[in-house]
C-alpha cells in the first residue's frame, strides 16, 4: 500500500481514538461533578452509600481502563506514523 494512503488511515485511526479519549475524560469529569453535587446536597443517604460506592468504583475503573487503553493505542499510532515519514 502507498505510504501516503497508509499515513492517512493511521491519521483517521488516531483521530478516532482521540475522540474516544476526549469523551471518556468528559464522562469521568461529569460523573465527579455529579458526585460532588449529590454529596453537598445530601442526596446520598448513609444506607445507600455502599451501593453508591460500588457503582462509582465500577464506573471509575471502567473509564480509567478505557483511558489507559486508548493512550497506549495513541502512542503506537504515533510511532507508526513517524516510521512512515
C-alpha positions as CSV (number, residue, x, y, z in Angstrom):
1,X,0.0,0.0,0.0
2,X,1.2,3.5,-0.7
3,X,2.8,5.3,2.3
4,X,0.5,8.3,1.8
5,X,-2.6,6.2,2.0
6,X,-1.3,4.3,4.9
7,X,-0.5,7.5,6.8
8,X,-4.0,8.8,6.1
9,X,-5.5,5.7,7.5
10,X,-3.4,5.9,10.6
11,X,-4.4,9.6,11.0
12,X,-8.0,8.6,10.9
13,X,-7.5,5.9,13.5
14,X,-5.6,8.4,15.6
15,X,-8.4,10.9,15.4
16,X,-11.0,8.2,16.3
17,X,-9.1,7.2,19.4
18,X,-8.5,10.8,20.3
19,X,-12.3,11.4,20.2
20,X,-12.8,8.3,22.5
21,X,-10.3,9.7,24.9
22,X,-12.0,13.1,25.0
23,X,-15.4,11.5,25.5
24,X,-14.1,9.4,28.3
25,X,-12.5,12.4,30.0
26,X,-15.7,14.3,29.8
27,X,-17.7,11.4,31.2
28,X,-15.5,11.0,34.2
29,X,-15.4,14.7,34.9
30,X,-19.2,14.9,34.6
31,X,-19.6,12.0,36.9
32,X,-17.2,13.5,39.5
33,X,-19.2,16.8,39.4
34,X,-22.5,14.9,39.8
35,X,-21.0,13.0,42.8
36,X,-19.9,16.3,44.4
37,X,-23.4,17.8,43.9
38,X,-25.0,14.7,45.3
39,X,-22.8,14.8,48.4
40,X,-23.2,18.5,49.1
41,X,-27.0,18.4,48.7
42,X,-27.2,15.3,50.9
43,X,-28.9,13.3,48.2
44,X,-26.9,10.2,49.2
45,X,-28.1,8.6,52.4
46,X,-25.8,6.6,54.6
47,X,-27.7,3.3,53.9
48,X,-27.3,3.8,50.2
49,X,-23.6,4.6,50.5
50,X,-22.4,1.0,49.8
51,X,-24.4,0.8,46.5
52,X,-23.2,4.3,45.6
53,X,-19.6,3.4,46.2
54,X,-19.9,0.2,44.3
55,X,-21.4,1.9,41.2
56,X,-18.8,4.7,41.5
57,X,-15.9,2.2,41.7
58,X,-17.2,0.2,38.7
59,X,-17.7,3.4,36.6
60,X,-14.4,5.0,37.5
61,X,-12.5,1.7,36.9
62,X,-14.1,1.2,33.6
63,X,-13.4,4.7,32.4
64,X,-9.9,4.6,33.7
65,X,-9.2,1.3,31.9
66,X,-10.6,2.8,28.7
67,X,-8.4,5.9,29.0
68,X,-5.2,3.8,29.7
69,X,-6.0,1.5,26.8
70,X,-6.6,4.4,24.4
71,X,-3.4,6.2,25.4
72,X,-1.4,3.1,24.6
73,X,-3.1,2.9,21.2
74,X,-2.4,6.6,20.5
75,X,1.3,6.1,21.3
76,X,1.5,3.1,18.9
77,X,-0.2,5.0,16.1
78,X,2.2,8.0,16.6
79,X,5.2,5.6,16.3
80,X,3.8,4.1,13.2
81,X,3.2,7.5,11.6
82,X,6.7,8.6,12.4
83,X,8.1,5.4,10.9
84,X,6.3,6.2,7.6
85,X,7.6,9.7,7.4
